[in-house]
Amino acid sequence: MRQCIMKAQNISQKCLQYLRSIGAKPILAINPGTPICVVEEAVDFIDGVLVMTVNPGFAGQKLVPNTVDKARRLRKWLDENGHEDIIIETDGNMSNENCRKAFLRSRCKNVCCRNIESC
């Protein structure tokens, strides 16, 4: 199964529908400053949300503190609105400690940490 990650600023429902029609699983990426309400516009056309926990493009950054809570709030909103099947991934300075925070605050089941040594 193919995965396609798109930045929230570039979303198009037609594009997301096309990706699904060819068997891809669209995942919407949101940066630390992007409000989670952006997900609402695309929720029926995506399979997941990638919550960036650092601002993309700069290596060695520290985790933006409110992003772990953003993943928690997003999970809650998705669950409350019948989208329990949408996964949440996090990316950016996901050390073991930050990974545990993300798991605990987002109810573990749908948070995937990338770029970690061991978790």
TIGU-745405 format. One line per 3 residues: for each residue x negated, y negated, z of N, C-alpha, C, O. Coordinates in steps of 0.2 Angstrom, whole numbers, plus 5000, padded with zeros to 4 digits. Example, Ala and Ser with C-alpha at 12.3 -4.5 7.8 and 13.67 -1.06 7.14 Angstrom:
REM TIGU-745405
4934/5028/5039/4938/5022/5039/4934/5016/5039/4929/5017/5042  4936/5011/5035/4932/5005/5036/4936/5000/5039/4933/4994/5040
***
This chain:
REM TIGU-745405
4996/5006/5000/5000/5000/5000/4996/4994/5000/4991/4993/5004  4997/4989/4996/4993/4983/4995/4996/4978/5000/5002/4978/5002  4991/4974/5003/4993/4968/5007/4991/4962/5004/4985/4962/5001
4995/4957/5004/4993/4950/5001/4994/4945/5007/5000/4945/5009  4989/4941/5008/4990/4936/5014/4990/4929/5010/4986/4928/5006  4995/4926/5012/4996/4919/5009/4996/4914/5014/4998/4915/5020
4993/4908/5013/4993/4902/5018/5000/4899/5018/5003/4899/5013  5002/4897/5024/5009/4895/5024/5010/4889/5020/5016/4888/5017  5005/4885/5018/5006/4879/5014/5008/4880/5007/5010/4876/5003
5006/4886/5005/5007/4888/4998/5013/4893/4997/5013/4896/4991  5017/4894/5002/5022/4899/5001/5028/4897/4996/5029/4891/4995  5030/4902/4992/5035/4901/4987/5039/4908/4988/5037/4913/4987
5046/4907/4989/5050/4913/4990/5050/4917/4983/5050/4923/4984  5049/4914/4977/5049/4918/4971/5042/4922/4971/5042/4928/4969  5037/4919/4973/5031/4923/4974/5031/4928/4979/5029/4934/4977
5034/4927/4984/5034/4933/4989/5039/4938/4987/5037/4944/4988  5044/4937/4984/5049/4942/4981/5045/4946/4975/5045/4952/4975  5041/4942/4971/5037/4946/4966/5032/4951/4969/5031/4956/4967
5029/4948/4974/5024/4953/4978/5027/4959/4980/5025/4965/4980  5033/4958/4983/5037/4964/4986/5039/4969/4980/5038/4975/4981  5041/4966/4974/5043/4970/4969/5037/4974/4966/5039/4979/4963
5031/4972/4967/5026/4976/4964/5023/4981/4970/5017/4984/4969  5026/4981/4975/5024/4985/4981/5019/4983/4986/5016/4986/4990  5018/4976/4985/5013/4973/4990/5017/4971/4997/5023/4971/4997
5013/4970/5002/5016/4968/5008/5014/4961/5010/5009/4961/5013  5018/4956/5008/5016/4949/5010/5015/4948/5017/5019/4950/5021  5009/4945/5019/5008/4942/5026/5007/4935/5025/5003/4933/5021
5010/4931/5029/5010/4924/5029/5004/4922/5035/5005/4924/5040  4999/4918/5033/4994/4915/5037/4996/4908/5040/4998/4904/5036  4996/4907/5046/4997/4901/5049/4991/4899/5053/4988/4902/5057
4989/4893/5052/4983/4890/5055/4985/4887/5062/4991/4887/5064  4980/4886/5067/4982/4884/5073/4987/4878/5074/4991/4877/5078  4986/4873/5069/4990/4867/5069/4997/4868/5066/5001/4863/5066
4998/4874/5063/5004/4875/5059/5010/4877/5064/5009/4882/5067  5016/4874/5064/5021/4876/5069/5024/4882/5066/5024/4884/5060  5026/4886/5071/5029/4893/5070/5036/4892/5066/5038/4897/5063
5039/4886/5066/5045/4886/5062/5044/4887/5055/5049/4888/5051  5038/4886/5052/5037/4887/5045/5038/4894/5043/5040/4896/5038  5037/4899/5048/5039/4906/5047/5046/4907/5045/5048/4912/5041
5050/4903/5048/5058/4904/5047/5060/4904/5040/5064/4907/5038  5056/4899/5036/5058/4899/5029/5056/4905/5025/5059/4906/5020  5051/4909/5027/5049/4914/5023/5050/4921/5027/5049/4926/5024
5054/4921/5032/5054/4927/5036/5058/4933/5033/5056/4939/5034  5062/4932/5028/5065/4937/5024/5061/4940/5019/5063/4945/5016  5056/4937/5018/5051/4939/5012/5044/4942/5014/5040/4943/5009
5043/4942/5020/5036/4944/5023/5037/4950/5027/5042/4952/5029  5031/4954/5027/5030/4959/5032/5026/4958/5038/5026/4962/5042  5023/4952/5038/5019/4951/5044/5017/4943/5044/5017/4940/5039
5014/4941/5049/5011/4934/5050/5004/4935/5053/5003/4939/5058  5000/4932/5050/4993/4931/5053/4992/4925/5056/4992/4919/5053  4991/4925/5063/4990/4919/5067/4983/4918/5067/4979/4922/5071
4980/4912/5064/4973/4911/5065/4972/4908/5071/4976/4903/5073  4967/4910/5075/4966/4908/5082/4960/4903/5082/4958/4901/5087  4957/4902/5076/4952/4896/5075/4954/4893/5069/4958/4895/5065
4951/4887/5067/4952/4883/5061/4948/4887/5056/4942/4887/5057  4951/4889/5050/4947/4893/5045/4941/4889/5042/4941/4883/5041  4936/4892/5041/4930/4889/5037/4924/4887/5041/4919/4885/5038
4924/4888/5048/4919/4886/5052/4917/4892/5057/4920/4893/5061  4911/4895/5055/4909/4901/5059/4907/4899/5066/4905/4893/5068  4908/4903/5071/4906/4902/5078/4910/4898/5082/4908/4896/5088
4916/4897/5080/4921/4893/5084/4924/4896/5090/4924/4903/5090  4926/4893/5095/4929/4896/5101/4937/4896/5099/4939/4892/5095  4940/4901/5102/4947/4902/5101/4951/4895/5103/4950/4892/5108
4956/4893/5099/4960/4888/5100/4965/4890/5106/4969/4895/5104  4965/4888/5112/4969/4891/5117/4976/4892/5116/4979/4897/5118  4979/4887/5113/4987/4888/5112/4989/4893/5107/4995/4895/5106
4984/4896/5103/4986/4901/5098/4988/4907/5101/4992/4911/5098  4986/4909/5106/4988/4916/5110/4995/4915/5112/4999/4919/5111  4997/4909/5115/5004/4908/5116/5008/4907/5110/5014/4909/5110
5005/4905/5105/5009/4904/5099/5011/4911/5096/5017/4912/5094  5006/4916/5097/5008/4923/5094/5014/4926/5099/5018/4929/5097  5013/4924/5105/5019/4926/5110/5025/4923/5108/5030/4927/5108
5025/4917/5107/5032/4913/5105/5034/4916/5099/5041/4917/5098  5030/4917/5094/5032/4920/5088/5035/4927/5088/5040/4928/5085  5032/4931/5092/5035/4938/5093/5042/4937/5096/5046/4941/5094
5042/4933/5101/5049/4932/5105/5054/4930/5100/5060/4933/5099  5052/4925/5096/5057/4922/5091/5059/4928/5086/5065/4928/5084  5054/4931/5083/5055/4937/5078/5060/4942/5081/5065/4944/5078
5059/4944/5087/5063/4949/5090/5070/4947/5092/5075/4950/5090  5071/4940/5094/5077/4938/5095/5081/4937/5089/5088/4936/5089  5078/4936/5083/5082/4935/5077/5082/4941/5072/5083/4940/5066
5081/4947/5075/5082/4953/5072/5076/4955/5067/5077/4959/5062  5070/4953/5068/5064/4954/5064/5059/4958/5068/5053/4956/5067  5061/4963/5072/5056/4966/5076/5051/4970/5072/5045/4972/5074
5052/4971/5065/5048/4975/5061/5042/4971/5058/5037/4974/5056  5043/4964/5059/5037/4960/5056/5031/4961/5061/5032/4959/5067  5025/4962/5058/5019/4963/5062/5016/4956/5063/5017/4951/5059
5012/4955/5069/5008/4949/5070/5001/4951/5071/5000/4956/5074  4997/4948/5067/4990/4949/5067/4987/4943/5069/4989/4937/5068  4981/4943/5073/4977/4937/5074/4970/4938/5071/4967/4943/5070
4967/4932/5070/4960/4932/5067/4957/4926/5069/4959/4920/5069  4951/4927/5071/4946/4921/5073/4944/4922/5081/4948/4921/5085  4938/4923/5082/4935/4924/5088/4939/4928/5093/4940/4927/5098
4940/4934/5090/4944/4939/5094/4939/4944/5098/4938/4950/5096  4936/4941/5103/4932/4945/5107/4936/4950/5111/4942/4950/5111  4933/4954/5115/4937/4959/5119/4942/4956/5124/4947/4958/5124
4939/4950/5127/4943/4947/5132/4949/4943/5128/4955/4944/5130  4948/4940/5122/4953/4937/5119/4958/4942/5116/4964/4940/5115  4955/4947/5114/4960/4953/5111/4965/4955/5116/4971/4956/5115
4962/4956/5122/4967/4958/5128/4972/4953/5129/4978/4955/5130  4970/4947/5129/4975/4941/5130/4980/4941/5125/4986/4941/5127  4978/4942/5119/4983/4942/5113/4988/4948/5114/4994/4948/5113
4985/4954/5116/4989/4960/5117/4994/4959/5122/5000/4961/5121  4992/4957/5128/4996/4956/5134/5002/4951/5133/5007/4952/5134  5000/4946/5129/5005/4940/5129/5010/4941/5123/5015/4938/5122
5008/4946/5118/5012/4947/5112/5015/4954/5112/5017/4956/5107  5015/4957/5118/5018/4964/5119/5015/4969/5115/5018/4974/5113  5008/4969/5114/5004/4974/5112/5006/4977/5105/5002/4977/5100
5012/4979/5104/5014/4983/5099/5013/4981/5092/5011/4985/5087  5013/4974/5091/5012/4972/5084/5006/4967/5083/5006/4963/5079  5001/4967/5088/4996/4962/5087/4990/4966/5085/4988/4971/5088
4986/4964/5080/4980/4968/5077/4975/4962/5078/4975/4957/5075  4969/4964/5081/4964/4960/5081/4958/4962/5076/4957/4967/5075  4956/4957/5072/4951/4958/5067/4944/4955/5070/4944/4951/5074
4939/4958/5067/4932/4955/5068/4930/4956/5075/4928/4951/5078  4932/4962/5078/4929/4963/5085/4924/4968/5085/4924/4973/5081  4920/4968/5090/4915/4973/5091/4918/4980/5093/4917/4985/5090
4922/4980/5098/4926/4986/5100/4931/4983/5105/4930/4979/5109  4937/4986/5104/4943/4984/5108/4946/4990/5111/4951/4989/5115
***
